[in-house]
Amino acid sequence: MEPVTLVAQRKVPVLVGPTASGKTNVAIELAKRTGGEIISADSRQLYKYLTIGTAKPSALQLTSVKHHFVGILTPDQEFNAGEFGEKGRIVIDEIFSRNKMPIVVGGSGLYIHSLIDGFFEGPGADKEFREILERRVASGELPVLIEELRRVDPKSAERIDPTKPRRIIRALEVYHITGKPLSLHHHESRIEIRFTPVLFGLEWERAKLYDRINRRCETMLEEGLLKEIDLLEQRGYSSSLNSLNTVGYAEAFAYRRGEISYAEMLRLFRQNSRRYAKRQLTWFRRDPRIKWLKCDESTDFGHLADTIYQQLSEQPRT
């Protein structure tokens, strides 16, 4: 099937997987074969100046294939999954209008869910109520807040990662403002999805994936992650920003402040990256639509792109 036929059918390949699995390389190869444009579903590659620590596509990759949602915000700007879904669907329509194929790639499960399934953004913030909850979290009451959420919104309490207090706070805030559980809002809020997502995931043996992650952490430091931290501080951006309080940057800032040794920084960087990959896999494994493609160190990403394109062409339109 020719790319133009897939465009006419409004098929959108969605490539997911854990960090360091090779998603970017496969997406680039697929885009070259189809003349497509890439939509990055990565919650950190959105930001300018965060290059090494987010494993952004190289300058050559960015010029060889048109990318969207890469380096469009400064680190102090707020952005969320609801906004990404809304704006991403607009971009998909624009790409289709140019007779090009949109190719979604990323590891941020919530962003992808928002884009291809619709995501309830909810009412505006109640800053006073939110500050109260934030103070309770800071004082060690997160377990109590989780129990409160279980009472008023058990479905959200089951779905939300208990290590993400901001999401617990938001769910309680929505209930406080509207009197209805966040899960009910999600159910009632129907967003029209005017394309057919076809999902593919890159699957590695756990030990091999962790080895790739460990090596990537070393490479990031060798390529200048600490220099990137220095430049961010020179621009006035601190580790307190949500965009920088993430794996890689958090450990590097702690090292720069003299709180941990270089060896400890690297150990934590590797450990937290592996834990992040595990959370990504847990999220994606819940989606039965994903066609998993096995990878190892001998995998040819170009051949993998050919496989995806073939399966995409065979996928019946729904």
Backbone as CSV, one residue per row, in Angstrom:
resi,resn,N_x,N_y,N_z,CA_x,CA_y,CA_z,C_x,C_y,C_z
1,MET,0.845,-1.190,0.000,0.000,0.000,0.000,0.884,1.244,0.000
2,GLU,0.574,2.197,-0.886,1.359,3.413,-0.973,1.035,4.342,0.195
3,PRO,2.015,5.194,0.582,1.762,6.137,1.683,0.522,6.994,1.471
4,VAL,0.254,7.390,0.214,-0.894,8.258,-0.045,-2.198,7.561,0.325
5,THR,-2.238,6.213,0.150,-3.438,5.462,0.518,-3.632,5.457,2.027
6,LEU,-2.527,5.277,2.744,-2.605,5.313,4.203,-3.038,6.690,4.691
7,VAL,-2.570,7.735,3.995,-2.969,9.097,4.346,-4.461,9.268,4.107
8,ALA,-4.944,8.768,2.971,-6.363,8.887,2.661,-7.215,8.172,3.702
9,GLN,-6.680,7.087,4.254,-7.397,6.349,5.289,-7.173,6.945,6.683
10,ARG,-6.350,7.987,6.726,-6.043,8.685,7.983,-5.507,7.714,9.047
11,LYS,-4.579,6.862,8.602,-3.891,5.978,9.537,-2.683,6.693,10.135
12,VAL,-2.499,6.549,11.438,-1.382,7.186,12.134,-0.602,6.123,12.904
13,PRO,0.614,5.791,12.453,1.435,4.878,13.244,1.886,5.548,14.530
14,VAL,1.816,4.813,15.623,2.212,5.317,16.942,3.269,4.361,17.479
15,LEU,4.485,4.851,17.619,5.614,4.023,18.039,5.958,4.322,19.490
16,VAL,5.845,3.309,20.346,6.071,3.495,21.778,7.132,2.519,22.267
17,GLY,7.508,2.705,23.508,8.487,1.828,24.132,9.229,2.557,25.230
18,PRO,10.026,1.836,25.997,10.768,2.453,27.098,11.931,3.289,26.600
19,THR,12.502,4.065,27.487,13.671,4.863,27.161,14.808,3.962,26.677
20,ALA,15.577,4.455,25.713,16.752,3.759,25.159,16.402,2.542,24.314
21,SER,15.138,2.423,23.886,14.753,1.251,23.100,14.966,1.434,21.599
22,GLY,15.279,2.669,21.160,15.539,2.907,19.744,14.392,3.525,18.980
23,LYS,13.411,4.072,19.696,12.216,4.616,19.050,12.545,5.701,18.026
24,THR,13.447,6.624,18.402,13.762,7.745,17.512,14.328,7.255,16.186
25,ASN,15.277,6.332,16.242,15.898,5.833,15.018,14.892,5.139,14.109
26,VAL,14.008,4.340,14.690,12.996,3.651,13.889,12.028,4.657,13.272
27,ALA,11.613,5.652,14.053,10.679,6.652,13.537,11.289,7.439,12.383
28,ILE,12.576,7.780,12.494,13.257,8.494,11.420,13.254,7.653,10.146
29,GLU,13.581,6.386,10.276,13.602,5.498,9.108,12.209,5.358,8.495
30,LEU,11.185,5.252,9.344,9.819,5.137,8.846,9.393,6.416,8.133
31,ALA,9.773,7.563,8.684,9.434,8.838,8.063,10.090,8.981,6.689
32,LYS,11.319,8.527,6.572,12.014,8.601,5.294,11.338,7.724,4.247
33,ARG,10.819,6.595,4.678,10.174,5.683,3.732,8.799,6.158,3.303
34,THR,8.154,6.945,4.119,6.779,7.360,3.832,6.651,8.842,3.500
35,GLY,7.752,9.599,3.648,7.645,11.045,3.497,6.848,11.672,4.622
36,GLY,6.876,11.012,5.776,6.053,11.466,6.890,6.706,12.519,7.749
37,GLU,5.949,13.028,8.711,6.420,14.008,9.687,6.210,13.427,11.081
38,ILE,7.150,13.713,11.968,7.149,13.099,13.296,6.544,14.028,14.341
39,ILE,5.659,13.461,15.143,5.101,14.145,16.308,5.719,13.507,17.536
40,SER,6.524,14.262,18.259,7.198,13.746,19.445,6.256,13.765,20.643
41,ALA,6.016,12.586,21.197,5.192,12.462,22.401,6.109,12.212,23.585
42,ASP,6.976,13.178,23.827,7.940,13.109,24.924,7.792,14.370,25.755
43,SER,7.436,14.201,27.007,7.109,15.353,27.851,8.312,16.226,28.181
44,ARG,9.535,15.776,27.872,10.723,16.579,28.185,11.381,17.141,26.929
45,GLN,11.246,16.468,25.801,11.828,16.996,24.570,11.108,18.243,24.089
46,LEU,9.996,18.558,24.716,9.279,19.805,24.427,10.144,21.034,24.687
47,TYR,11.104,20.911,25.614,11.783,22.082,26.147,13.096,22.409,25.445
48,LYS,13.298,23.697,25.234,14.576,24.192,24.736,15.644,23.972,25.802
49,TYR,16.873,23.867,25.357,18.061,23.765,26.212,18.194,22.401,26.905
50,LEU,17.147,21.557,26.832,17.225,20.215,27.400,17.464,19.257,26.228
51,THR,18.723,19.058,25.919,19.075,18.311,24.708,19.705,16.966,25.021
52,ILE,20.830,17.000,25.714,21.536,15.754,26.016,20.724,14.893,26.981
53,GLY,20.226,15.499,28.041,19.515,14.747,29.070,18.166,14.205,28.648
54,THR,17.627,14.685,27.523,16.352,14.174,27.033,16.521,13.284,25.806
55,ALA,17.769,13.089,25.373,18.058,12.271,24.172,17.277,12.779,22.971
56,LYS,17.296,14.100,22.790,16.624,14.664,21.627,17.229,14.125,20.334
57,PRO,16.435,14.102,19.261,17.016,13.746,17.962,18.177,14.685,17.651
58,SER,19.145,14.176,16.909,20.303,14.986,16.546,19.903,16.104,15.584
59,ALA,20.796,17.071,15.430,20.531,18.164,14.494,20.296,17.628,13.088
60,LEU,21.066,16.612,12.697,20.895,16.012,11.377,19.529,15.348,11.247
61,GLN,19.101,14.643,12.275,17.789,13.999,12.238,16.671,15.023,12.175
62,LEU,16.825,16.125,12.905,15.790,17.154,12.920,15.677,17.873,11.581
63,THR,16.778,17.940,10.854,16.734,18.589,9.534,16.320,17.619,8.430
64,SER,16.575,16.327,8.629,16.232,15.360,7.590,14.745,15.014,7.587
65,VAL,14.090,15.125,8.755,12.664,14.833,8.875,12.020,15.926,9.724
66,LYS,10.888,16.428,9.276,10.203,17.476,10.036,9.660,16.907,11.335
67,HIS,9.978,17.597,12.448,9.525,17.192,13.776,8.588,18.253,14.362
68,HIS,7.658,17.795,15.162,6.747,18.681,15.889,6.876,18.409,17.387
69,PHE,6.717,19.458,18.197,6.776,19.374,19.659,8.165,19.011,20.173
70,VAL,9.180,19.525,19.521,10.555,19.391,19.994,11.135,20.794,20.163
71,GLY,11.546,21.122,21.394,12.177,22.410,21.657,11.285,23.607,21.421
72,ILE,10.026,23.522,21.821,9.090,24.621,21.550,8.814,25.481,22.785
73,LEU,9.252,25.051,23.969,8.991,25.780,25.207,10.286,26.029,25.960
74,THR,10.292,27.076,26.790,11.407,27.271,27.711,11.128,26.443,28.966
75,PRO,12.166,26.065,29.717,11.973,25.158,30.855,11.021,25.662,31.931
76,ASP,10.768,26.958,31.986,9.877,27.480,33.014,8.425,27.567,32.557
77,GLN,8.131,27.123,31.343,6.759,27.140,30.854,6.061,25.829,31.216
78,GLU,4.778,25.943,31.577,4.001,24.770,31.947,3.321,24.179,30.718
79,PHE,3.209,22.880,30.690,2.529,22.173,29.605,2.046,20.858,30.184
80,ASN,0.915,20.358,29.685,0.405,19.118,30.239,-0.154,18.218,29.146
81,ALA,-0.546,17.025,29.557,-1.007,16.026,28.602,-2.269,16.463,27.874
82,GLY,-3.165,17.147,28.577,-4.385,17.613,27.929,-4.094,18.571,26.792
83,GLU,-3.178,19.509,27.033,-2.789,20.457,25.989,-2.137,19.735,24.820
84,PHE,-1.288,18.753,25.139,-0.616,18.023,24.063,-1.630,17.300,23.185
85,GLY,-2.608,16.656,23.806,-3.608,15.949,23.021,-4.375,16.878,22.107
86,GLU,-4.803,18.013,22.647,-5.583,18.971,21.860,-4.760,19.539,20.709
87,LYS,-3.548,20.002,21.010,-2.708,20.601,19.974,-2.167,19.554,19.010
88,GLY,-1.885,18.354,19.527,-1.380,17.294,18.671,-2.387,16.874,17.619
89,ARG,-3.665,16.832,17.971,-4.683,16.466,16.987,-4.808,17.528,15.903
90,ILE,-4.591,18.773,16.272,-4.593,19.841,15.261,-3.436,19.651,14.294
91,VAL,-2.250,19.328,14.846,-1.073,19.104,14.001,-1.287,17.901,13.090
92,ILE,-1.898,16.854,13.601,-2.180,15.682,12.764,-3.056,16.067,11.585
93,ASP,-4.082,16.853,11.825,-4.938,17.316,10.726,-4.144,18.132,9.711
94,GLU,-3.250,18.993,10.213,-2.447,19.814,9.311,-1.523,18.956,8.452
95,ILE,-0.923,17.936,9.055,-0.033,17.045,8.297,-0.820,16.298,7.226
96,PHE,-1.985,15.787,7.590,-2.820,15.109,6.610,-3.212,16.053,5.466
97,SER,-3.460,17.327,5.794,-3.861,18.288,4.759,-2.762,18.506,3.736
98,ARG,-1.507,18.196,4.104,-0.383,18.301,3.176,-0.100,16.956,2.497
99,ASN,-1.027,16.005,2.657,-0.869,14.658,2.088,0.390,13.967,2.612
100,LYS,0.699,14.217,3.864,1.816,13.575,4.538,1.272,12.655,5.630
101,MET,2.108,11.712,6.055,1.711,10.798,7.118,2.247,11.275,8.463
102,PRO,1.383,11.495,9.449,1.862,11.784,10.805,2.393,10.502,11.436
103,ILE,3.535,10.610,12.105,4.126,9.466,12.801,4.354,9.898,14.248
104,VAL,3.631,9.291,15.164,3.750,9.638,16.583,4.789,8.734,17.215
105,VAL,5.714,9.315,17.957,6.737,8.511,18.629,7.032,9.099,20.002
106,GLY,7.131,8.233,21.011,7.467,8.742,22.338,7.241,7.717,23.425
107,GLY,7.711,8.081,24.608,7.590,7.182,25.750,6.730,7.730,26.868
108,SER,6.105,8.886,26.648,5.242,9.477,27.674,3.823,8.942,27.485
109,GLY,3.492,7.899,28.248,2.230,7.211,28.057,1.010,8.095,28.186
110,LEU,1.027,9.008,29.143,-0.119,9.879,29.351,-0.320,10.813,28.167
111,TYR,0.763,11.286,27.576,0.668,12.156,26.395,0.059,11.395,25.224
112,ILE,0.516,10.164,25.023,-0.004,9.367,23.915,-1.479,9.045,24.140
113,HIS,-1.831,8.684,25.364,-3.232,8.414,25.689,-4.092,9.636,25.408
114,SER,-3.640,10.797,25.805,-4.381,12.028,25.573,-4.574,12.282,24.083
115,LEU,-3.531,12.017,23.293,-3.574,12.297,21.858,-4.503,11.356,21.111
116,ILE,-4.409,10.058,21.360,-5.122,9.089,20.525,-6.457,8.632,21.101
117,ASP,-6.718,8.915,22.374,-7.965,8.492,22.997,-8.788,9.650,23.546
118,GLY,-8.156,10.803,23.691,-8.843,11.922,24.320,-8.585,11.920,25.803
119,PHE,-8.477,13.088,26.378,-8.097,13.182,27.780,-8.781,14.385,28.395
120,PHE,-9.516,14.166,29.466,-10.218,15.248,30.147,-9.230,16.135,30.889
121,GLU,-9.223,17.407,30.553,-8.293,18.334,31.190,-8.827,18.851,32.522
122,GLY,-10.150,19.003,32.593,-10.746,19.400,33.863,-10.820,20.896,34.058
123,PRO,-11.397,21.311,35.190,-11.545,22.730,35.487,-10.215,23.373,35.840
124,GLY,-10.224,24.686,35.915,-9.032,25.410,36.328,-8.661,25.099,37.768
125,ALA,-7.490,25.561,38.166,-6.983,25.234,39.490,-7.665,26.061,40.582
126,ASP,-7.838,25.437,41.729,-8.206,26.136,42.959,-6.905,26.279,43.746
127,LYS,-6.235,27.422,43.560,-4.875,27.567,44.079,-4.811,27.413,45.594
128,GLU,-5.800,27.953,46.293,-5.784,27.857,47.757,-5.894,26.405,48.206
129,PHE,-6.839,25.661,47.607,-7.016,24.261,47.968,-5.778,23.454,47.585
130,ARG,-5.211,23.756,46.419,-4.022,23.029,45.970,-2.855,23.272,46.916
131,GLU,-2.681,24.505,47.365,-1.585,24.810,48.286,-1.738,24.044,49.599
132,ILE,-2.980,23.877,50.048,-3.232,23.107,51.271,-2.774,21.663,51.081
133,LEU,-3.150,21.085,49.934,-2.764,19.695,49.664,-1.252,19.568,49.512
134,GLU,-0.630,20.537,48.864,0.827,20.500,48.686,1.545,20.560,50.029
135,ARG,1.021,21.375,50.951,1.625,21.442,52.293,1.455,20.108,53.015
136,ARG,0.315,19.458,52.805,0.102,18.157,53.450,1.065,17.103,52.891
137,VAL,1.311,17.172,51.586,2.283,16.249,50.993,3.664,16.504,51.583
138,ALA,4.034,17.797,51.679,5.348,18.153,52.211,5.519,17.707,53.656
139,SER,4.417,17.621,54.385,4.494,17.212,55.796,4.372,15.698,55.962
140,GLY,4.373,14.959,54.844,4.366,13.506,54.913,2.996,12.858,54.883
141,GLU,1.970,13.599,54.452,0.610,13.059,54.480,0.162,12.456,53.147
142,LEU,1.093,12.186,52.232,0.682,11.618,50.952,-0.131,10.331,51.115
143,PRO,0.272,9.390,51.986,-0.550,8.179,52.161,-1.984,8.502,52.602
144,VAL,-2.134,9.534,53.423,-3.469,9.931,53.877,-4.279,10.466,52.705
145,LEU,-3.630,11.259,51.834,-4.323,11.807,50.671,-4.737,10.696,49.705
146,ILE,-3.890,9.692,49.559,-4.235,8.566,48.697,-5.477,7.853,49.224
147,GLU,-5.557,7.686,50.554,-6.740,7.065,51.159,-7.976,7.921,50.942
148,GLU,-7.824,9.237,51.028,-8.948,10.140,50.781,-9.432,9.997,49.341
149,LEU,-8.485,9.880,48.420,-8.851,9.719,47.021,-9.562,8.382,46.799
150,ARG,-9.113,7.345,47.469,-9.770,6.036,47.342,-11.231,6.110,47.771
151,ARG,-11.517,6.942,48.761,-12.894,7.056,49.238,-13.788,7.779,48.244
152,VAL,-13.272,8.843,47.606,-14.125,9.649,46.725,-13.995,9.261,45.258
153,ASP,-12.877,8.634,44.891,-12.660,8.295,43.483,-11.759,7.057,43.389
154,PRO,-12.313,5.884,43.751,-11.481,4.672,43.790,-10.864,4.313,42.436
155,LYS,-11.552,4.609,41.350,-11.012,4.275,40.026,-9.746,5.078,39.728
156,SER,-9.761,6.368,40.026,-8.571,7.191,39.815,-7.456,6.770,40.762
157,ALA,-7.812,6.453,41.994,-6.803,6.034,42.978,-6.080,4.776,42.509
158,GLU,-6.804,3.890,41.841,-6.195,2.662,41.339,-5.306,2.930,40.124
159,ARG,-5.704,3.909,39.306,-5.003,4.168,38.051,-3.767,5.039,38.228
160,ILE,-3.797,5.983,39.156,-2.726,6.963,39.292,-1.532,6.365,40.019
161,ASP,-0.352,6.632,39.504,0.893,6.188,40.137,1.025,6.861,41.504
162,PRO,1.075,6.086,42.597,1.138,6.685,43.942,2.429,7.451,44.211
163,THR,3.421,7.306,43.310,4.660,8.081,43.479,4.570,9.440,42.787
164,LYS,3.403,9.761,42.223,3.211,11.034,41.526,2.215,11.898,42.311
165,PRO,2.680,12.592,43.356,1.746,13.342,44.209,0.960,14.416,43.473
166,ARG,1.548,15.005,42.416,0.817,16.054,41.686,-0.469,15.505,41.079
167,ARG,-0.439,14.253,40.639,-1.643,13.658,40.044,-2.679,13.323,41.105
168,ILE,-2.194,12.888,42.285,-3.111,12.658,43.411,-3.785,13.974,43.787
169,ILE,-2.988,15.026,43.874,-3.512,16.351,44.228,-4.536,16.809,43.196
170,ARG,-4.218,16.633,41.915,-5.130,17.092,40.865,-6.458,16.354,40.922
171,ALA,-6.428,15.046,41.167,-7.670,14.279,41.241,-8.533,14.758,42.408
172,LEU,-7.908,15.021,43.560,-8.658,15.546,44.703,-9.180,16.945,44.428
173,GLU,-8.394,17.736,43.710,-8.796,19.101,43.375,-10.022,19.099,42.463
174,VAL,-10.020,18.226,41.450,-11.165,18.138,40.539,-12.429,17.755,41.311
175,TYR,-12.295,16.794,42.234,-13.461,16.401,43.031,-13.925,17.562,43.906
176,HIS,-12.975,18.286,44.478,-13.307,19.428,45.334,-14.053,20.514,44.550
177,ILE,-13.617,20.774,43.322,-14.202,21.853,42.523,-15.555,21.457,41.932
178,THR,-15.652,20.231,41.412,-16.848,19.835,40.656,-17.817,18.946,41.417
179,GLY,-17.318,18.310,42.502,-18.172,17.386,43.233,-18.313,16.039,42.546
180,LYS,-17.557,15.838,41.464,-17.608,14.583,40.719,-16.201,14.007,40.601
181,PRO,-16.060,12.689,40.647,-14.733,12.080,40.530,-14.099,12.363,39.171
182,LEU,-12.780,12.467,39.163,-12.053,12.670,37.917,-12.326,11.537,36.935
183,SER,-12.431,10.306,37.438,-12.692,9.155,36.569,-14.035,9.284,35.864
184,LEU,-15.015,9.877,36.526,-16.326,10.081,35.897,-16.230,11.146,34.808
185,HIS,-15.457,12.198,35.066,-15.239,13.212,34.032,-14.599,12.583,32.796
186,HIS,-13.617,11.723,33.024,-12.961,11.053,31.903,-13.963,10.247,31.092
187,HIS,-14.865,9.567,31.790,-15.851,8.720,31.127,-16.845,9.554,30.324
188,GLU,-17.256,10.676,30.895,-18.277,11.505,30.256,-17.726,12.385,29.150
189,SER,-16.430,12.683,29.221,-15.833,13.588,28.245,-15.417,12.812,27.001
190,ARG,-16.196,12.929,25.944,-15.924,12.206,24.707,-15.309,13.159,23.685
191,ILE,-14.085,12.876,23.293,-13.390,13.706,22.317,-13.331,12.955,20.995
192,GLU,-13.693,13.640,19.918,-13.688,13.003,18.603,-12.256,12.796,18.127
193,ILE,-11.928,11.568,17.808,-10.617,11.225,17.263,-10.814,10.922,15.778
194,ARG,-10.291,11.797,14.926,-10.582,11.703,13.493,-9.428,11.054,12.716
195,PHE,-8.835,10.065,13.337,-7.811,9.276,12.657,-7.763,7.900,13.309
196,THR,-7.086,6.968,12.660,-6.980,5.611,13.186,-5.559,5.360,13.673
197,PRO,-5.338,5.340,14.973,-3.994,5.046,15.479,-3.674,3.569,15.332
198,VAL,-2.466,3.275,14.890,-1.987,1.896,14.788,-0.714,1.822,15.625
199,LEU,-0.765,1.085,16.726,0.290,1.150,17.740,1.310,0.022,17.600
200,PHE,2.588,0.408,17.687,3.697,-0.534,17.676,4.601,-0.231,18.867
201,GLY,5.126,-1.288,19.489,6.037,-1.109,20.616,7.336,-1.857,20.383
202,LEU,8.434,-1.288,20.859,9.736,-1.935,20.752,10.004,-2.698,22.034
203,GLU,10.236,-3.994,21.886,10.361,-4.883,23.043,11.779,-5.447,23.128
204,TRP,12.402,-5.285,24.280,13.751,-5.802,24.554,13.709,-6.750,25.738
205,GLU,14.614,-7.711,25.763,14.819,-8.463,26.988,15.255,-7.482,28.072
206,ARG,14.731,-7.680,29.262,14.944,-6.703,30.324,16.429,-6.435,30.579
207,ALA,17.248,-7.482,30.648,18.674,-7.306,30.941,19.374,-6.505,29.849
208,LYS,19.014,-6.779,28.605,19.637,-6.055,27.491,19.194,-4.597,27.472
209,LEU,17.923,-4.356,27.773,17.442,-2.977,27.833,18.164,-2.214,28.930
210,TYR,18.298,-2.826,30.103,18.963,-2.149,31.217,20.429,-1.864,30.889
211,ASP,21.050,-2.760,30.147,22.431,-2.518,29.737,22.506,-1.316,28.807
212,ARG,21.554,-1.199,27.891,21.508,-0.036,26.993,21.289,1.253,27.783
213,ILE,20.417,1.170,28.790,20.149,2.352,29.613,21.404,2.770,30.372
214,ASN,22.091,1.809,30.964,23.318,2.118,31.707,24.344,2.787,30.805
215,ARG,24.500,2.258,29.591,25.481,2.837,28.662,25.045,4.223,28.187
216,ARG,23.734,4.390,28.015,23.257,5.707,27.592,23.553,6.756,28.661
217,CYS,23.355,6.416,29.923,23.648,7.363,31.004,25.115,7.793,30.958
218,GLU,26.018,6.828,30.776,27.440,7.155,30.671,27.700,8.064,29.481
219,THR,27.073,7.744,28.339,27.272,8.534,27.121,26.789,9.957,27.297
220,MET,25.650,10.132,27.960,25.122,11.482,28.190,26.105,12.331,28.989
221,LEU,26.719,11.729,29.992,27.703,12.460,30.789,28.955,12.758,29.964
222,GLU,29.370,11.798,29.145,30.535,12.013,28.296,30.277,13.108,27.256
223,GLU,29.030,13.212,26.808,28.694,14.195,25.772,28.449,15.589,26.332
224,GLY,28.440,15.717,27.674,28.347,17.054,28.251,27.095,17.380,29.019
225,LEU,26.478,16.399,29.667,25.270,16.675,30.444,25.527,17.698,31.545
226,LEU,26.677,17.599,32.204,26.975,18.550,33.275,27.155,19.960,32.728
227,LYS,27.734,20.083,31.552,27.845,21.397,30.914,26.462,21.940,30.592
228,GLU,25.567,21.064,30.188,24.186,21.476,29.917,23.538,22.015,31.189
229,ILE,23.801,21.361,32.316,23.292,21.841,33.604,23.835,23.236,33.906
230,ASP,25.135,23.429,33.680,25.748,24.735,33.938,25.091,25.825,33.090
231,LEU,24.834,25.529,31.833,24.224,26.519,30.938,22.789,26.816,31.359
232,LEU,22.082,25.806,31.840,20.718,26.040,32.326,20.729,26.976,33.525
233,GLU,21.667,26.752,34.445,21.764,27.630,35.618,22.155,29.039,35.215
234,GLN,23.046,29.171,34.238,23.437,30.491,33.761,22.253,31.247,33.145
235,ARG,21.317,30.496,32.584,20.114,31.116,32.018,19.056,31.379,33.072
236,GLY,19.324,30.985,34.311,18.409,31.267,35.411,17.413,30.174,35.716
237,TYR,17.636,28.986,35.164,16.706,27.882,35.407,17.249,26.991,36.523
238,SER,16.403,26.707,37.507,16.846,25.932,38.664,16.207,24.554,38.673
239,SER,16.731,23.697,39.518,16.246,22.324,39.608,14.850,22.239,40.211
240,SER,14.322,23.358,40.721,12.978,23.338,41.293,11.889,23.311,40.226
241,LEU,12.250,23.604,38.972,11.262,23.586,37.894,10.829,22.153,37.612
242,ASN,9.553,21.974,37.305,9.048,20.633,37.021,9.794,19.986,35.856
243,SER,10.136,20.780,34.861,10.810,20.243,33.683,12.202,19.720,33.997
244,LEU,12.808,20.217,35.081,14.169,19.824,35.433,14.234,18.887,36.638
245,ASN,13.114,18.706,37.292,13.071,17.781,38.422,12.747,16.379,37.905
246,THR,13.590,15.929,36.968,13.362,14.662,36.292,14.667,13.868,36.227
247,VAL,14.543,12.605,35.832,15.700,11.708,35.807,16.819,12.284,34.940
248,GLY,18.023,12.235,35.455,19.187,12.767,34.749,19.514,14.160,35.212
249,TYR,18.555,15.052,35.106,18.779,16.428,35.532,18.801,16.534,37.051
250,ALA,17.897,15.850,37.728,17.849,15.925,39.191,19.167,15.448,39.806
251,GLU,19.699,14.341,39.299,20.939,13.803,39.837,22.129,14.715,39.523
252,ALA,22.128,15.274,38.303,23.227,16.153,37.902,23.218,17.453,38.704
253,PHE,22.042,18.000,38.960,21.961,19.210,39.788,22.457,18.910,41.205
254,ALA,22.081,17.751,41.736,22.527,17.387,43.086,24.050,17.285,43.142
255,TYR,24.652,16.744,42.096,26.110,16.664,42.043,26.720,18.059,41.970
256,ARG,26.162,18.915,41.151,26.689,20.269,41.022,26.574,21.050,42.341
257,ARG,25.573,20.719,43.156,25.421,21.386,44.453,26.342,20.771,45.505
258,GLY,27.064,19.732,45.150,27.974,19.094,46.086,27.312,18.148,47.051
259,GLU,26.073,17.753,46.763,25.335,16.891,47.684,25.711,15.416,47.526
260,ILE,26.160,15.017,46.344,26.538,13.634,46.089,27.820,13.610,45.266
261,SER,28.504,12.488,45.284,29.727,12.331,44.500,29.384,12.025,43.048
262,TYR,30.402,12.087,42.197,30.198,11.763,40.792,29.746,10.310,40.652
263,ALA,30.394,9.419,41.387,30.038,8.001,41.308,28.601,7.771,41.755
264,GLU,28.178,8.465,42.819,26.810,8.323,43.305,25.828,8.909,42.301
265,MET,26.183,10.031,41.678,25.332,10.617,40.647,25.084,9.608,39.529
266,LEU,26.155,8.982,39.044,26.020,8.021,37.957,25.190,6.819,38.395
267,ARG,25.420,6.350,39.612,24.644,5.209,40.112,23.158,5.533,40.159
268,LEU,22.819,6.690,40.713,21.412,7.085,40.809,20.803,7.347,39.436
269,PHE,21.594,7.951,38.543,21.133,8.220,37.188,20.738,6.913,36.504
270,ARG,21.596,5.928,36.601,21.301,4.628,35.995,20.084,3.980,36.660
271,GLN,20.100,3.958,37.985,19.021,3.297,38.721,17.673,3.932,38.419
272,ASN,17.602,5.248,38.480,16.338,5.939,38.260,15.882,5.839,36.807
273,SER,16.825,5.770,35.876,16.466,5.581,34.468,15.865,4.195,34.257
274,ARG,16.436,3.185,34.899,15.883,1.832,34.784,14.491,1.761,35.408
275,ARG,14.321,2.434,36.533,12.999,2.447,37.169,11.973,3.156,36.289
276,TYR,12.420,4.219,35.639,11.527,4.936,34.729,11.109,4.027,33.572
277,ALA,12.060,3.285,33.019,11.752,2.355,31.933,10.739,1.299,32.391
278,LYS,10.900,0.831,33.608,9.966,-0.169,34.146,8.561,0.407,34.251
279,ARG,8.445,1.662,34.687,7.127,2.305,34.765,6.526,2.480,33.376
280,GLN,7.370,2.836,32.408,6.871,2.979,31.037,6.302,1.661,30.535
281,LEU,7.041,0.587,30.754,6.591,-0.722,30.291,5.294,-1.138,30.980
282,THR,5.179,-0.862,32.262,3.952,-1.183,32.989,2.771,-0.463,32.367
283,TRP,2.970,0.800,32.015,1.898,1.593,31.391,1.515,0.996,30.047
284,PHE,2.494,0.780,29.182,2.196,0.338,27.820,1.664,-1.089,27.774
285,ARG,2.079,-1.933,28.713,1.605,-3.311,28.711,0.098,-3.403,28.932
286,ARG,-0.481,-2.355,29.474,-1.922,-2.366,29.717,-2.735,-2.167,28.441
287,ASP,-2.086,-1.748,27.355,-2.800,-1.421,26.122,-2.729,-2.602,25.154
288,PRO,-3.832,-3.323,24.970,-3.807,-4.509,24.111,-3.674,-4.187,22.625
289,ARG,-3.794,-2.914,22.261,-3.701,-2.552,20.846,-2.261,-2.559,20.334
290,ILE,-1.300,-2.528,21.239,0.105,-2.405,20.832,0.615,-3.722,20.259
291,LYS,1.175,-3.650,19.066,1.849,-4.785,18.447,3.324,-4.691,18.822
292,TRP,3.801,-5.657,19.609,5.170,-5.596,20.107,6.133,-6.246,19.117
293,LEU,7.221,-5.543,18.849,8.244,-6.002,17.919,9.533,-6.247,18.685
294,LYS,10.023,-7.461,18.620,11.211,-7.839,19.400,12.464,-7.195,18.816
295,CYS,13.328,-6.715,19.706,14.577,-6.064,19.306,15.746,-6.667,20.085
296,ASP,16.913,-6.598,19.477,18.151,-6.905,20.192,19.258,-6.085,19.545
297,GLU,20.480,-6.297,19.988,21.582,-5.464,19.498,21.858,-5.656,18.009
298,SER,21.376,-6.748,17.431,21.581,-6.980,16.003,20.452,-6.420,15.141
299,THR,19.428,-5.841,15.770,18.273,-5.336,15.026,18.677,-4.186,14.106
300,ASP,18.267,-4.289,12.861,18.458,-3.216,11.881,17.226,-2.325,11.928
301,PHE,17.392,-1.056,12.356,16.249,-0.173,12.520,15.555,0.117,11.200
302,GLY,16.317,0.140,10.115,15.702,0.320,8.811,14.793,-0.844,8.457
303,HIS,15.267,-2.050,8.741,14.451,-3.243,8.482,13.211,-3.230,9.374
304,LEU,13.383,-2.773,10.619,12.247,-2.691,11.532,11.212,-1.697,11.011
305,ALA,11.689,-0.575,10.445,10.773,0.397,9.851,10.010,-0.218,8.681
306,ASP,10.699,-1.039,7.886,10.030,-1.734,6.774,8.938,-2.664,7.305
307,THR,9.246,-3.364,8.401,8.273,-4.275,8.999,7.038,-3.509,9.479
308,ILE,7.274,-2.379,10.135,6.160,-1.561,10.619,5.316,-1.062,9.458
309,TYR,5.988,-0.599,8.402,5.251,-0.078,7.250,4.417,-1.167,6.596
310,GLN,4.984,-2.370,6.498,4.237,-3.485,5.917,3.008,-3.824,6.764
311,GLN,3.214,-3.914,8.073,2.086,-4.244,8.954,1.064,-3.118,8.980
312,LEU,1.542,-1.895,8.887,0.617,-0.759,8.829,-0.250,-0.850,7.581
313,SER,0.364,-1.256,6.477,-0.372,-1.374,5.207,-1.392,-2.492,5.252
314,GLU,-1.088,-3.543,6.019,-1.995,-4.685,6.111,-3.090,-4.476,7.139
315,GLN,-2.902,-3.500,8.022,-3.853,-3.262,9.107,-5.186,-2.824,8.524
316,PRO,-6.284,-3.529,8.806,-7.575,-3.103,8.262,-8.012,-1.786,8.860
317,ARG,-8.674,-0.991,8.050,-9.170,0.296,8.549,-10.334,0.036,9.484
318,THR,-10.351,0.760,10.614,-11.436,0.575,11.583,-12.345,1.770,11.600
